[in-house]
Amino acid sequence: MVDLSSSFNIKNGVGTTSLAICYAVSIVAALPTPAFGHKVGCKSLLMIGEVGYLIYILANLYSGYITLVPAGFFVGIGEAWVWTALPIVVAYFAKQQHNENESFGSQLRRLTGYYHAVIELSTLTGSAISFVVLHIDRSHPNESTSNITSEPRDLTVCGANDCQIPNITKANAQQYHPTYPITKYLFIAIIAGMSIVAILLFYFYIPDEVAWDLENYNIVEDTTKISIYSIGLKKSRKPAKPDQKSLIITNGNLSAVKHEGECDVKNTDCKSSTYSFLVQSMTDTFKLAISGKHLLIVLLAVYNGALSGLRSGELTRAFASCILGVDHVGICMMVFSATTCIACVACGKFSAKYGRNIPFLLASVVDVATYIFCLNWNITAANTWLVYILFAMFGISLAVWNTLVIALYGEYFEDEDKLAYNLWNVVVSVGLMWQFAVSTFFCVYVKIYIQLGLLAAAMITYFISQVIYYPEQCPLIQSDKKNNSRYRLLTSDEQLLLDDLTFD
């Protein structure tokens, strides 16, 4: 639905304006998300967030500011909550599965690859529905569709030269809209039904154990000190504030230590309010955001969001709809999703074994080559099929960025992963908001030049972060074997001690 919004609602840029509002709201809504997640858990966040998507889907029944602007507000909240909760679910299973043979970082990269592959499979399904419904629509021509096929269109205003000039957009309006309104309503009804099914699936099949605060450490690092957050409570997983304890390993033995001035979680008088937790989480998020380590990788997340926005807002409109027609957006997205799905799995497996540096470099090369092609492509009726190649190329690179940038946040800030994933959501939303907000102000070729500059700056700052904070990861090929000795299985006595740190 988001991919078609810039075409269905092209008049006055209503579609991209609503999406800009969506991601602006998402940035603000993401800030208190840790407090809400702490209060209601991941499962509830996913369900409530999906309701926001449902509202936006139904708002497209009438394309106007009066419906899409408020809907953009609700889907913005959904974006903030869903995309923060989902990575935590992935990290939960990565923490369960990592062992002495494979570190948490390797498991996280591999499972994140599978996670994004499944997301792209769902995108593939939705795109297939889009193509079938809209293709049936175009297969029953009327006077307007016969004009499309009989009169040659000016393809020079498509692609990188698309500037959304009102009179040109109006002249080519048939390319962006279904022929029959009933077709649009049918498509929206199908997608809305799938959204309702998703809410039910979340309710029945997301395990209650995957709570916001639930930590499951079966493997410990064989270091001097390990911090454990005792907020995975058996009867109540929602204390107002996490209470940090420490485990000390002395001569290979694990023992618990209580900090001076530490608050006992059984003492209700010592618990902070939800408001205090909200303030604390926002403060901690801000500190994390301005930390030197984050400032050196923040441009990667911004670029990731901007590239996703370019694909949803510009690639689907300026290339797919303008060149081929709105009915071909679905098949273009099917090509994109199939390519991304395969690349996500391959990227997750490769990076788990050899690190992320080579995939980052390959994705950068693919993006630069694709941008150069877009800037120099002379679009004619004979080479319109190259649009599909374009979607496949963006599918390869976005598979790498989507998989490894989110995993990068989980690895760089492993001790603060929930705040880190929330921060990742905020930063990616900044890139998306920027792309949709300037959609009607700049020509596509200007945005491509901006993307090239942003990519170059992001890669430079990323490698600086590697040199400063993780010099052992600087080589293109990274081996995880040297870190495996840091992990060992808990003994039975240590497991009992760890169990005692969760309170009834």
N, C-alpha and C positions, 0 to 999 in steps of 0.2 A: 504494500500500500504506500509506503514511504517512497519507494522507487518510482511509482507512477504519479505521485502527488505533484511533482513539478510539471508533468504533462497534462494531467486531468485539470489542474488548477493553474494553468499558465497565465491566464488573464490577470494583468496587474501584479504578477508574481505572487499571487495569494498563497500558492502551495509552498514555495520556498520561504515566504514570510512566516507562515505558520510553523515551519520546521525550525526557523531561526529562533522563534519564540520558545519552541519546545526545548532547544538546547540551552538557551539562556536560563530558562526556569530550571533545567536539569542541573546547571552549575550551582544555583542557589539551593535547590532541594537536596543536592548531594551532601552539603555541609552538615546538616543535622541527621543524615542517614545513619551514622553509627549509633546515635542515641535511639532512633526508632528501631533499628535492627536489634540493639541490645534489649529493647523493651518487648518486641513482638516476635523476633526471630526471622530467619531467612525464609521460611515457608510462607509466612504471612506477607512478607515484603514482596515475594514473587507474585502472590495472588492479587494483592492490591495494585501492584505495578501493572499487571496484565489488564486490569480493569481500565487503567489509563489508556492502554493501547486500544481497547475495545471502543472507548469513547471517541478516539481519533478516527478509527475506521468508520464508525457510524456518521461522524460529522461530514465525511466526504460525500454523503448522499446529497447534500446541498453545498455547492462550492461558493463560499462567500466569507467575507471577514467575520460576519456575525456568528458563524458556526466554527470555522477553522481556527480562529484566534483563541477562543476559550478552550477548544480541543487541544491546541498546541500547549496550553498551560497544563492540562491534565496528563498528556502523554509525556511531557517533560518530567513530571514527578515519577511516572512509570519508568522512564529511561534511567533516572537516578537510582531508583530502588532495585529494579531488575538487574541492571548491569553491575551493581555492586554485590548483590547477593549471589549471583551465579558463579563468579570466580571463587567465592568463599566455599561453595559446594565442591568445586574442583580441587581446591587446596585441601579441603577436609580429607578427600580420598587420597591425595598425594601424601599427606602426612601419615595416613594409615598404612600406606603401602611401602614407603621407603624403608630400606633395611641396610645391612652391612655391605650389600653388593651394589646398591644404587642409592645415591643421595637424594634428599628432598628436592633439590633443584632439578635433577635429571628427571625424576618422576613428574614434577610439576610441568616441565616443558613437554614431556611426552603426553600427559593427560590433557594438557591445554590444546595440543594438536588435535586429539580426538574430539575434544569439546567443540572446537571451532568447525571441525569437519561435520559434526552432527548439525550445528547451526546452519551450515551451508546446504546440507541436505534438506532442511526445512525450507530454506530460501528457494532451493531448486523445486520443491513441491509447489510452493506458492507461485513461482514464476511459470511453472507448467500450467497451472490453473488459469493464470493471467493470459497466457498465450492462447490456450484453447478457447476461452470465452471471447476474447477480443478478436481472434481470428475468425470465429464463427460470425461475429458481428460484421467484419469486413467482407465475408464471403457472400453476404446478401446486399449487393450494391443498391444504392439509390442515386438520386441526381448528384448529391455532393461527392460520393465516392467515385462516380464515373468521371467527374471533373478532375479528380486526383490522378486517375490513370491516363486520361486523354490529354491533359495539359502538362507539358514538361515543367517541373519545378526548378527553381533557382537553388542548386545545391551549394552555391558559393557562400550562402548565408548560414550554412550549417557547420558543425564541427568547431574548430578553433575560432572561426569567424562569427560564431553565434554571439550576438550582442543584445538579444531580446529587445530589439527596436520595435515599438508598438505596432506600426503599420505593417512591418514584415511579419511579425507574429500573427497578426490578424489575417493577413493574406494566406498564411499556411496553417490556419487554425484547425483545418480538417485532419492534419497529421497528428494532432495532439489529443483529439477527443474520439470516443467511440461514435459510430454512426447513429446508433439507436440508444436513447437514454436507458431503456430497460436493461441493456447489456451491462451498463455501469452498475445499476442497482443489483443485478444478479451477482456480479463479481464481488461487490461489497458485502452482500448477504452471505456468500460462501466464506469469505475471509473472517467476517464477524462470527460465524458459526464455529470456525476453527479456533478463534480466540476464546470462545466460551468453553470449548473442549479442553483447551490448555489450562484454564482456571481449574476445571474439575480434575485434570490429571495432576496438577500441583497439589491439590487438596488430598487426593487419595494415594499418591505414589511418592511424594517427597518424604523421606523418613523424618520422623520427629527428632531423631538423634542429630540431624544436620541442623543444629541450632546455631545462632549467631555466635554464642559464647562457648560452644562445646569444643574442648580440645581433647584430642585422643593421641597421646604420645606413647607408642609402643617401642620406639627406639629413642635412645638418648645419646647426646654427643658426649664422648669421653673426654671432656674438658674439665677445667677446675670448677666452673660454676654454671648451672643451668637455671634460667628463669622459667618458672611455671606459673601461669595464671590460673588460680583456683576459682574459675568462674564457670566450670562445667559441672554445675550442681546436679545431683540426682533427682531431687524433687522440685527444685526451682532453678531454672536456668537464667533467671532474670534479676540478679542482684543489681543494685543501683550502680555499683562501682566495682571494677575488678580489683581483687586483693592479691597482690603479688607476693609469692613466697619464693624461696630459693632452695635448690637441692645442691648440696656440696658433695663432691666425690673426694674422699680421703683414702689414699692407698687402695683405690679401686672400689671403695665402699660408698654407697649412696646414703646420705642422711639429710634430714630437713632442718632448716634454720629459720627462725622467726626474726624479722627485722625489728630494730628498735623503733618503737612508736607505731608498729604495724597494727592495723585495725582487724579485729577478729570478726570474720564474716558471720558468726553466730550472734554477735551483739548487734541487735537491730538499731540501737541508739547510735551506732557508729556508721551506719550506712548513709551515703549521700543521696540526695534527691535526684530524680530524673533530670531536673533542670541543671543541677551541678554536673551530672555526667555529660549532658549536652554541651555545656560550656567547656568542660575539660576536653571532650573529644574534638570540638572545633578548634580549641587552642592547640591541641596536639597535632591536628591535621595541618594547621597553619605553620607550626614549627617544622613539621616534616616537609611541607611545600617549599619553605625557604632555606632548607638545609642545602649545603654545598653538593652533596651527592645527588639530591633530586634536581637541583637546578641544571646539572650537567646532562640529565636524561630527559628533562621535561619537553624539549623540542621534539624528541622522537614520538612522544604521545600526542603532541599537538599536530605533528605531521600525519600520524596515523588517523586522527580524527578528520583532518582536512582532506586527506585522500579518500576516506569513506564518504565525506560530503560531496567531493568532486564526482565520485562514482554515482551517488544517488541523485544529485541535483543536476549536474552538467552532462555526464556521460549518457544518462538515460534520455535526457531531453535534446541536447544539442547534437548528439550522434545517432542514438537509436530512433527516437521519435521523428526528428527533423529529416533524417536521411531515409529511413525505412518505413516509418509510420508507427503509431502507438501500439498497434497489435504485435509488433516485433520486439517491443521492450521485454516481453515475457521470454521469448526464445533467446534474446541476448543475455538476459539474466540467468537463464538455464546454462548457457555456455560458461558464464562467469562462475556460477555456483558449483558446477561440476569440476571446473578447473581448480577452484579454491578448495573444494573438499579434498581432492587428491593431494594438492600441495600442502594442505594443513597436516594431513597424516604423515606425509613424507618429511615435512619440516620438523614436526614434533619428534619423530624417530631419529632423524639426523642430528638435530640439536641436542637431544638427550645423550647422544654418544660423542659428538665432536664439538659441542658448544654452539653459540649463536652467531659468532662473528662472520663465518662464511655465508650463512643464509642472509644476514644483514647486507653484506656486500653484494650478493647476487640480486637481492631485491632492489637495491639502489641502482644497479646497472640496468635491470629490467625497466624500472621507472624512468630513468633518464632516456633510454632508448625509445620508450613509448611516448614520452613528452616530445621528443625531437620529431618523431613520426607525426604526431598530431599537428605540430606547428607547420610541417612541410607537406602535409597530405593535400593533394589536389583532387578533391572529391568529384567523381564523375559517375554517370549511371552504370558504367562498366566495372567499377571497383567498389561498389557499395558493400560487397561481401566482406571487405576488410574490417567492417565494424565488429564482426564476430571475433576476429583476431585481436582487435583492440580490447574487447571485454575479457578475452582469455588472458592477455598479458597483465591487465590490472588484477585479474583473479589470482595469478601467481604471486604478485608482489604483496597484495593485501593479505594473502594467506600467511606470509611471513610476518608482516607487521602485526596483524591481529593476534597471531599465536605467541610471538616472542616478546612483544612490548608489554603485554599484560603479565607474562611470566617473569619478565625483567623486574617489574615492580615487586612481585612476590619474592624474588631472590635477593634483590638489593635491600629490601626492608622486611626480611623474614620474621624478625621479632615483632614487627608492627604491621603484619600483613593485612589485617582488616582495614586499618587506616590507609594503608598503601593502595589497596584495591579501590577504596572510595576516592582517594586522591587521583588515581588513574582515571576513574570515571569522570571526575571533574575536568581534568586536563583534556581528555579526548573530546568531551563536550564542548570545550572552548574551540577546538579545531573545527568541529562540526558546525557550531554556531557561526563562526567566522565565514565558512564557506557558503552557508545558506543566506546569511545576512547581506553579503556583497553580490549575491547571485544576479540581481538586476542592475548593478552599478558598473560592473566590469565585463568586458568581453572575455570569452573563454581563454583566448591566447594570453591575456594579462594574468589570469589566474594560474595558467601553466607556468609562466615565468616565476610567479610567486612560489609555486610548489617546488620548482628547481632550487631556488635560493633557500627555502626552508629545509629541504632535504640535505643540502650541503652542510648547512649550519648544524643540523641535528646529528649527522654522522660524525662531524668533527668533535662536538661536545661529548658525544657518547664515548669515543675512543680516548678522550682526555679523562673521562671518569674511570675507564679501565686502567689507564696508566697510574692514576692517583690512588684508587681504592682497591683495584683487583689486578695488580700487575701480572699475577700468575695466569690471568685469563686473556692477556694481550695477544698471544699467538693465535693464528687463524684456527689451528687445530688444538682443541682443549681436551685433555684427558681427565676424567673424573676419578680415576683409580687412586690417585694420590690422596684424595680426601676420604676414601672409604674407610681408612683406619680410624677415623674420628667417630665412627658409629659402631655400636655393638648392641646386642640384644640385652634387655633387662633381665637380671636374675629374678627368681621367684620372690626373694625377700624384698628386692627393690621394687618389684611390681606391686607388692602389698603396701609398701610405703607410699608409692605413688597413688594407689587407690585411696589411702587414708587422707590424702590431700583434697578429696572431694567430700563435701559435707552433706549430711542428711538435714 
